Amino acid sequence: MAGKVYLIGAGPGAADLITVRGMRLLQQADVVLFDALVQPEMLGYCTQAERVDVGKRCNLASTQQRFINKMLVDAANKHALVVRLKGGDPMLFGRAQEELNALDEAGIEYEIVPGVTAALAASAGAGVSLTSRGVARNVLFATARVGQGEDPTDWVRPVVAADTAVLYMGVKQAAEVAAALLAGGMPASTPLLIVENAGLPNAREWPLTLADLPVAANWQLAGPAILMIGEVYRAKLALDKPIAMGRQA
């Protein structure tokens, strides 16, 4: 009889931002397949388990998705409780559907444990609500990145139309993103907020305008970053230097 696979959201970084359910399952797991963005401290919750790094890293050696799918199925056929630990929330830009499809095809039982996505942690750390009465009544999560062999999608129109938009995996493409949004009709004066390492004590933020966004492509950021767009960030433009944010250690 096959075991059960739990897709667990690790949250945006800090080990104590995982849900209580997620932590309890890690403590019971036989094997844990974890992403590159999972912090080492979080793996301390599952010292009893076999831990397998299946992270994907931009421009670095990465585990291909089809091998991750196979490893999940193989692990479930050997162990009672298998955890697939994903950064942020597993159902947002985490290729969860491909893994769920593989488990369905193999007849493996699974359960999804949601996590805190980076946009929510960045919003909390910056002290700026994603929504605001009379300013922002809708929020869009999007990505401009296109994987190898994938067809591009029209992400520009919904981002331009949104009151608040959060672009995942877009800072390294800052120049292209800025050009696309300007061509799509977004004003050059639109306020933005770039947040690096959301949810961690060393998180940083940079307020700027769409006109200034291309300079971010040359920044050597050490951690993952997201791009937050909308009038709710107008007040942040008064700041003239990066701000360290996040909870105290």
N, C-alpha and C positions, 0 to 999 in steps of 0.2 A: 504494500500500500504506500503510495507516494506521500510525501510530507506536504506542508503548506508553506507558501511563499508570502511574505509580508513586504510590500513596497512602502517604505517609511520615509517621510520627509524629515531630513536632518535639520531643517531650518537654514537661515542664511549664514551661520558661522558659529556663534557662541554655543558651547555645548549645552548650556542650560536653557536654550531656546527650543529644544526638541520637546515634543509633547510628552506628558507623563506616560501615555500608552506606548509611544515609540520607545521611550527609555526602558520600560518594563519588558518589552519584547526583545530589545537588544540584550538585556540581562539573561534572557532565556534561550537565545539563539544558539544553534549548533554551528552555523556558518553565516558570515556576513560579507556580502559583496558591496564594497563602498566606492563612492565617487571621489574624484580628485579634490573637490571643494569641502569634503568632510574633514573637520579639524581633528588632529590627533587626540585631543582631550576627550572627544566624543567616543573614540574607540576604547577608551578606558571603561566604558559601560559594558563592554562585551569581551572581557579578557578571557572568558571561558570558551569563546567561539574561535573557530578557524576564520581568519580575516583575509580577504582577497581584494587587492586593489585592482579595480576595473575602470579607473578614471580615464576621462577624455581630456586632453590638454591641447590647446590651440598651438599648432606648429611644433608639437612635441610628440614623442611616442605615445600612442593611445590604443586602448582596447577597442577593436571594432565591434559594432553593435551586434552583429550576428553571433560572435563568440560569447558575448555577454548573455544573449538569449539562450544559447546552448548550455552555458555554465549554470544558469538558473534552473533549467530543466534537469540537468545532471545532478545538481545539488539536491533538488527536491526528491529525486529518486533514491538518494542515499541518506538523507537526514529528515528529521521530523519537523524542524522549524528553521526555515531559511529566511534571512533578511536581505533585502536589496535596499541599501541605504543611499538615498539621493539627496543632494544639496537642495535647499529650499523646499518647495512642494513638488512631489513626484509627478503631478499632473500638469505642470506648467513648464514647457520647454525642457522636459527631461526624458523625452523618448519613451515615456512609460507605455504608450499604446503599443509600441512594437514588442515590448517585453510581455505585456498582457496577452497580446495575440499569440505569442509563442507558447505561453503557459496554457492558454485555451486549447491550442492545437494538441498539446501534449496531455491534456486532461488533468492539469495540475490545479489544485485549489489555491486561491490567493485572496488577500485582503489588502486594501490600501489605507494607510494611516497618513492623513494630511500633515503638512508642515507649514511653517511661516515662510512665505516667499520674500525675496530680497526687497521688493518694492515696499512692502509693509514695514520691514525693519528700517529701511532707509527713511521712510516717512516719519517713523517714530523717533529715530535718532536726530533728524533734522528739525523736528518740532513743527513740521508743516503738514497739515492734513491733506490727503489726496483729494478730498471733496471739501467744499466750503460754500455756505449759503450765499446764493446770488453770484457766485464766481465759477464754481465747478460742480456740476451735478452728474457727471459721468466720468469714468476712468477706463482707459484702454491699456492693456498690456500687449506689447508687440515686439517683434524682432525684425531687423533688416538683414540678418545673416541668412545666406542661402548655402546649404550643404552641397557637396560635390554630387553632381548628377541630378540635383533637384531643380524644378522650375521655379523662377522667381514669383513672388506674390505681390499684390498691390497693397503694400503696407502704408504708403504715403498718404493716400486719401483719408483713411480712418484716423491716422495720427493727426493730420491737419484739422480734421473735424472734431476731435475729442477736446473736452474741456481740460482734462489732465491726461497725459500719455506717459507711459514708462517704456523705454526701449531697452530690452535686454541685449547684451552682447553687441552693443553698437558703438562704444567709445573708440575702439581701434579703427572703426570706419567713419570717424567723426566728419572728415571732409566730404565723403560721399553722402552721408546722412544729411549734412547741412545743405549741400547742393540740391538734393532731392526734395527736401522740405521747402526750400526757397522757391524752387521751380513749381512746387505744388501749391504755392500761394500763401505759405506761412510767413508772417511779417518777420523781418530781420531783427526786430526789437523784442521778439518773444523771449521771455525769461526761461532759463534752463537751470537745472541743478545736476551736476555729475557727482555721484556718490561711489566711493571706493570702500570695499570691505564692510559693507552694511552689516550691522548686527555685531560687529567686533569692537573691542576697546580701541583699536587703532584705526577706526573708520575715519575717513576724511571727506569733505564736500567742497565743491567749487561752484559758486554761482556765476553765471555768465549769460550772454544772449546768444540767439541763434547765429547772429553775424560773427560772433567770436568763436563759435564751436569748432571750426577747422583746426585751430591751434592744438586742441586736445589730442589730435591724432599723433602728435609728436611727444606726448607725455609718456614717460616710462613708469607706468603704474605697476606696483608690485602685486596687487590683488585684483579680484574681479570688480568690475564697475558697471553701473547702470546709469542711464540718461533719463532724467525726469523733466517733463516739458509742460508748461502751462502757466497761467496767470497767478496761480496760487504761490509761485516762487518769486513774484515781483519784489517782495520786500527783501529777499535774500541778495538782490543785486546791489544793495547798499554796502555789502561786505566787500572788502578789497583784498582779502587774502584767504587761503584755504583755512577751514575751521576743523579742528579735531573734534569728533563727536563720538557718542556712544556711551554706554554705561561704564561706570568705574570698575576697575578690576577688584 
